Amino acid sequence: MTVKTRVVLPFDVADDTANVLRCLGHPVRLQILNLLESEGESTVTEVYEALGLEQAVASQHLSLMNNKGILERRKEGVHVFYRIGDDRAVKVLACVRRVKE
């Protein structure tokens, strides 16, 4: 007879993970994350042009992900650059890709 080991997911881990999933729970945000993961640091212009979005839509999603700590941003002159700032987001993206298979 085999004995199952009970795995407990601590509340703080579950809560933190749920916050990341809520932030990434939008198709445009997943597309942005995918773009930044494959292309690396990108400007707002590069993001909205690559994804065929309106500039305001891209900016809104980038801002939200930055405010939640998923992305990091830096300003250089008039340009704002974004890059992935939380490795958990890359792990979520990898899971999304596997679900697609």
Secondary structure by P-SEA (a helix, b strand, c coil): cbbbbbbbbcaaaaaaaaaaaaaaccaaaaaaaaaaaacccccaaaaaaaacccaaaaaaaaaaaaaaccbbbbbcccbbbbccccaaaaaaaaaaaaaac
